[in-house]
Amino acid sequence: MEWPLVVATFILGIVLGYVIRSIFAKNTESNGKDEVLEQTRLELSQHKQEVTDHFEDHYQQLAELTEQLNKVNKQWNEAANTLAPKNSLKPLATFGANKAEETKQDANALDDKEHLLDEQETDSIIIVNQNH
C-alpha cells in the first residue's frame, strides 16, 4: 500500500512542477515583451527625430538655393534690360519669400498632425512573436 502512495506523490510532484514552471515562464516572457516594446518605442522616436532633422536640413538648403536663384534671375533681368531690345524682353521669374513661408507653415501643420497621430499610435502597438 505504500508504493501507490509514493507513485501518486511522485506524479503529483511532476504535475505541480510543470504548472509552476509554466507560470514563471509566462512572467519571464511578459517581461521580455515589455523590454522589446520599450526598445521599439525608443528606435521609433530616434527614427522620427532623424527624419525631422533630415527635412529641416533640406528645407534650409532649398531656402539657400531659392535665394541664389533669385539673385541670378535678378542679374539676368537687369542685364537683359540694358542689353536686349525692349520688345523682346521676357523677364525671368523670381521666387518670393512668402511662398517659402507658406511652405514652412504647411510643414509645421503636417508636423502637428503627425505628432497627434504618434500619440494615437502608441496605444495600439502590436508585437508579433515569430517564435510561436
Stockholm file with secondary structure:
# STOCKHOLM 1.0

chainA/1-132         MEWPLVVATFILGIVLGYVIRSIFAKNTESNGKDEVLEQTRLELSQHKQEVTDHFEDHYQQLAELTEQLNKVNKQWNEAANTLAPKNSLKPLATFGANKAEETKQDANALDDKEHLLDEQETDSIIIVNQNH
#=GR chainA/1-132 SS CHHHHHHHHHHHHHHHHHHHHHHHHHHHHHHHHHHHHHHHHHHHHHHHHHHHHHHHHHHHHHHHHHHHHHHHHHHHHHHHHHHSCGGGCCCCCCCCHHHHHHHHHHHHHHHHHHHHHHHHHGGGCCCCCTTC
#=GC SS_cons         CHHHHHHHHHHHHHHHHHHHHHHHHHHHHHHHHHHHHHHHHHHHHHHHHHHHHHHHHHHHHHHHHHHHHHHHHHHHHHHHHHHSCGGGCCCCCCCCHHHHHHHHHHHHHHHHHHHHHHHHHGGGCCCCCTTC
//
